[in-house]
Amino acid sequence: MRFDEIRAALMARPMTGYQIGAVAIGVLVNMMDGFDLLAISFAGPAIDREWQLGAERLGVLFSAGLFAMAVGAFGLSWLADVLGRRTATMINLASMTIGMTIAALASSFSMLLVARVFTGLGVGAMTAAIGSLVIEYASKPRREVALGFVTGAFPFGTIVGGIVATWLLEIGWRTVFGFGAVMTLLLIPLVWWRLPESLDFLLGKQPRDALRRANRELERLGFAPLEALPPRTDVVDTKDASLLDVVRPPVLASAVLACLGYFGFMTSQYFILNWMPSLMVDAGYTDAGAISFSIITNIGAIFGCAIVGLFTARWGVRAVTVSMLIIMAAAIAAFGTLPLDAVQLIRTSSFFIGFAAFATAVGIFSIMAAGYPAHVRGTGIGLALTSGRLGSAFGAYLGGLLLALGLTRSELCVVLALPAVVAAAVVAVLARRNAVDATAPVGEPVAAD
């Protein structure tokens, strides 16, 4: 059987336990991504009180990990295409473990800054590795559902992290990072033991011992083994395929739009995710009370990830993603402008921030992934994520800067909701250009919804 026939069969049939297991490990990894990345948000108020940092320096700490995510997405995502998705995942987990360990032992602002860089590098490159693997192992009818579970794991990790953090903060803020370090470390042997390697990588890149490794995965998937490696032209798009294809026509225009749209989306999203607890502490809430708003946001995120597959099946990925961006912007503005005594309305806006933001994340990822061939999928996704990570760092830092300049909570939230509105317009153009719908195989253009 040719590899293109195997790939078609894999995409069309119901998912096996082995494929579901790959998605489940992706869920666990993304849970730790969520906790490790936003641990600084949970611990931020306590660190500020102990070290007297002030809003601007606290913003630097928030943005350091996010900026490092951009560097990781750009500088390390290619590892998923060169070394394999599974190997890249283990490298990224090691970087996150180092960062969380340093943070737990930090005795100065600069040491904590370095720790956030290590953590951000690993988190930044992780999405390309895990996201590519999930797309390549999920069947076509379950692609958005699988992506929804993996994407939803991020906010679920922050929910669990927020609950755990409220207990750990009673001991000290360093225990928050110590907990993250131990849990992230435990994932490395699990990934080594049970996470499969991408068949697209093994048969396309054809690294050392590729045939044996590919046949092992094929056996676990229920396919007959290959007698020999297929010609690379049967797996990648051209005989001269290279990582630079991601910045050449016809992919280039879509890549630019993906970068612009993701930048705007992440600017608004990570402003509110990072600053929500601190804004509510400044408004008079306790640390635990302020974290409760983040927990509600992440509950909304889980619902958004769970339901988005149903939405896209009915209305199309473009319409749903653009609508969710508009809803996210409106919810961020409402969170800042609602009076503080309207507690239930503020909680409702918190819920819809998470619901819309993470439903958007699933849709954008599906739109982006469909525009890249397998041999540059990790690199292409990483390039778009780089722009988004820059946006996330920009949003987190700009929040602190504008607060230092005297903007009120309401003014700040309205201003930083606007990038999401711009992103909605860009994503609408991108989705129409790539002509993606919720049922299309990855990389195969279809009529726009």
Secondary structure, 3 states (H helix, E strand, C coil): CCHHHHHHHHHHCCCCHHHHHHHHHHHHHHHHHHHHHHHHHHHHHHHHHHHCCCHHHHHHHHHHHHHHHHHHHHHCCCHHHHCCHHHHHHHHHHHHHHHHHHHHHCCCHHHHHHHHHHHHHHHHHHHHHHHHHHHHHCCHHHHHHHHHHHHHHHHHHHHHHHHHHHHHCCCCCHHHHHHHHHHHHHHHHHHHHHCCCCHHHHHHHCCCCHHHHHHHHHHHHCCCCCCCCCCHHHCCCCCCCCHHHHHCCCHHHHHHHHHHHHHHHHHHHHHHHHHHHHHHHHCCCCHHHHHHHHHHHHHHHHHHHHHHHHHHHHHCHHHHHHHHHHHHHHHHHHHHHCCCCCHHHHHHHHHHHHHHHHHHHHHHHHHHHCCCCHHHHHHHHHHHHHHHHHHHHHHHHHHHHHHHCCCCHHHHHHHCCHHHHHHHHHHHHHHHHHCCCCCCCCCCCCCCC
